[in-house]
Amino acid sequence: MKRILPLFTLMLPLSACGLHPVYSGGSHGVVAQALGNVEVQPIEGKGGWLVRNALNDRLAAMSGTGPGYKLVVKLDDDISGFGLRSDAAVTRERRALRARYQLIDSTTGAQILDDTAGSDVGIDVVSSEYATIAAEDTALERLSQTVADQIVNRLAMFARREKAR
């Protein structure tokens, strides 16, 4: 008993740490209901198509009663070369995908959330132009998944905080 008492004393602060599961309640929880009511608006370009599909894939798993919110996303896709050889040929590129997104209440038209998400990746430029283009496309696909994850996570945290008020 003397050995167990100090162990319980150490564990007591852990029970009051304030951490709560975001998706508590599963598909019927507060966050899932709010995310299920988000309608993603069309996004321009190939990157926009990829990000919108990724967002719809993540939000489709949530159960909502209908579109109560519109998600408007604007993307900035940039590829810049930064590794140079002695003959001034680029050997390395950086692809950055940045998204500015706004959550809008469908009934009132009020902007509820305005935030940004983004990520970047390095790409080796090789002698084969086809291989470089394929690497750039693969990078865009990965970046679109990462940006979509960031947006959904931020929306979930926002929904959790709003419902707690």
C-alpha positions, -999 to +999 in steps of 0.1 A: +000+000+000+029+024+008+043+018-027+009+024-045+000+056-027+028+077-043+019+063-077-017+075-073-005+109-062+015+112-094-014+101-116-039+126-100-028+157-121-031+137-153-068+132-148-073+170-147-051+180-177-081+194-197-076+172-228-108+162-245-113+141-276-123+163-305-145+136-322-162+125-290-196+111-297-185+096-330-206+104-360-233+119-338-209+141-319-209+179-320-178+182-343-190+155-367-224+172-370-208+206-377-183+192-403-210+172-420-228+205-427-199+220-447-202+223-485-169+229-503-171+254-531-153+247-564-116+257-564-097+268-595-070+248-611-056+213-609-044+219-573-079+232-565-095+200-579-072+179-558-077+199-526-115+200-531-116+162-536-095+156-505-117+179-485-149+162-497-134+128-489-127+138-453-160+157-448-182+130-464-175+107-435-192+131-412-230+131-408-248+164-411-284+174-417-275+195-448-252+222-460-252+249-433-218+263-442-199+271-473-161+266-474-144+289-499-108+281-507-083+301-527-050+285-535-015+298-543+007+272-560+043+282-565+073+264-578+107+281-575+142+268-583+170+273-558+197+247-565+221+259-592+249+242-610+279+260-624+261+263-658+231+280-641+209+250-645+184+244-616+190+212-597+164+216-569+129+231-568+106+240-540+069+236-545+047+255-520+009+252-518-008+278-497-046+280-491-067+309-477-100+295-467-132+311-453-161+294-436-194+312-444-228+307-428-251+297-457-282+313-441-268+347-431-238+349-455-217+359-425-180+349-426-174+328-395-137+318-400-109+332-421-076+313-419-047+299-439-030+265-444+000+255-464+029+232-469+059+229-491+081+201-505+115+199-522+119+183-557+151+171-574+154+183-609+169+155-630+180+153-667+147+138-677+121+164-682+093+138-679+107+126-645+108+162-632+072+169-643+061+136-627+078+146-595+061+180-595+027+164-600+033+139-572+044+167-550+012+186-557-009+155-549+009+151-515+006+188-508-031+189-515-036+160-490-016+179-464-034+212-469-068+194-468-058+177-435-048+211-420-081+227-431-103+199-417-083+199-384-087+236-380-125+234-388-128+206-362-111+227-335-132+257-344-164+236-343-154+221-309-147+256-295-179+271-308-201+244-295-184+246-261-196+282-257 
